[in-house]
Amino acid sequence: MTASLPHDARAMVLTASNRAAAGVYEDRSGQALAGGLAALGFDVEGPHVCRDDVDELEAVLRNAVDAEFDVVLTTGGTGLSPTDVTPEATRRMLEREAPGLAEAVRRYGADNGVPTAVLSRGLAGIAGRTLIVNLPGSTGGVKDGLAVLGPLLPHVVSQLRGGDHG
């Protein structure tokens, strides 16, 4: 993969957390995700912090796709709790799934000492020309996600913008 990230690559971060949305605690995973994407060279918007609500999350995702962000990474809402609904909101948006990306994030976590990483229900796929990937709602999960996605994102953005498969 020889693609480099375009200078105008744009990413949005979306945090799904009832407690962070209510101001109960600081959104550390969203901030870590935004910082990691900026370090990769993206112009980053967010984190946008939303309640764990399918319709609210879908609306933010739809706005991001309509605004033609290259990448939208979410953090939070991927677990087994009844309030974890990020994958359901994401599924409504996806036109094509990219299951290998979500599986790679889970595998990376599990292979690096976090057996609960396999419990994440996060999805990955394409809506319009935007890659959407759900990451866990922890700074460790975000770090693992960036470790997996970081090397791939320049190629992904090139592909989504119509580049060849080289």
N, C-alpha and C positions, 0 to 999 in steps of 0.2 A: 504494500500500500504506500504509494508515493504522494498521495494527495496531501496538501497542506490546507489548513483551515483558511477560508477566505477572510480577508480583512474586515468584511462587513457581516460576518456570521452573528446571528442573534439567537439568544436563548432566553427562555423564561423559566422561572422557578415557582412552583406552586406547592405550598404546604397545606396538608389536610390535618387539622388538629382542633378539636373542640376546645381544649384547654388553652392552646396558644391563641386561638381566635378570641377567647374570652379574656385574655390577658393574665391568666393564671400563672403561666411561665413563658419565658423567652423562647422564641423559635430558633433554637441552635442548629437544628439539622438543615433548615432552609437557608440560614446564613452560611453554613459550611458549604452547601451545594452551590450557592451563588458565587462564593469565593473561589471554589474549585473550577467552576466554569469560566470565570473571569481569568483565572490563571492559565487556562487552556487557550485563551484568546477571544472568547466570546464577549460581545456586548450583551450584558445581562440585565434583564428586567426582573424585579422581585427580590426576595420572595413575597408572593401574594399569599396571605394566610387566610384560609377559609375553614368554615365548620365542616365536619364530616357529614356532608349533605350531598347526595347524588346530583340533584338539580343545580345546586350552587357550583359544585366542582365542574360539572359538564359545561356550565355557562362560561366559566373562566377558560376552560380548555377550548371551547368553540371560539371565543374571542381571540385566543392566541393563534389558533389555526387561521382564522380570518385575517389576522394581522401578519400572517406569513412568517412567523418565527421559524427558524430552522429546526430548533430543538426545544421541547418542553420536558423538563424533568420534574416529577412530583416526588415529594417525600411525605410519608405518613399514610395511614389508612389502608395498609396492604395486609394487615394481619387477620386473625380469626375472630376478633371481637365483633359483636353485633353492630357496632358503630363504624367499623372499617369498611368503607364503601368506595375507595378510590378506584379499584379495578372495575367496578360496575359503571362508574361515570366514564372511565376511559374506554371501556368496551363500546359504549354508545357512540363514541367518536371515531374509533378506528375503522379504516377502510381495508387495511391489510395488516395482519399481525406479523410480528417478528419475534417469534417465541424463543429463538436462540439467544437473543439479548437478555431477556428476563431470566432464562435458565442459567446463563453464564454468570449473572450477578448472584443468584442463589448459590450456585456451585462454588464461586469464589469465596463467599462468606463461610460456607460449610467447610471448605478445604483449608480455611485460615482460622479455625478454632471457634466458629460460631455455629453450632449444630442447629440452632433455631432459625438460621437463615432460610432453611428449606420450607419454613412455614409461611413465608411471604407469598401472597397471591398476586404480586405485581405483574402487570402486563407490559408489553412493548409493541409498538407498531407505528403505522403511518396513517395520518389523516391529512389529506391534501398533499402538501409538500413539507409537512412537519413530522419529525420523529417525536413520539411521546413515549417516555419510559417512566414507570412507577418504581420508586425506590423506597426502602423501609424508612420509618420515621425516627431514625437514630443517627447520630453523627458517624458511628461505625458503619452503618448500612450505607450512608452517603459516601463515605470514604471508599468502601468496597465497590459501590456502583461507579464511582469516578475512575477507580483503578481499571475496571473492565471497559468502560465506555470511552475513556479519554483517548486511547490509541485508535479507536474506531471512528470517532466523530468526524475527523476531517474527511475520511472516505465517505461516510454516510451523507454528510452535507453536500459533498460533490455529487454523489449519486442523485440525491433529491433535487438538486438544481439542474439535473440533466446531463451530468458528466458521464463518461463511458465507464466500463467495468474494469478498467486497467489497474 
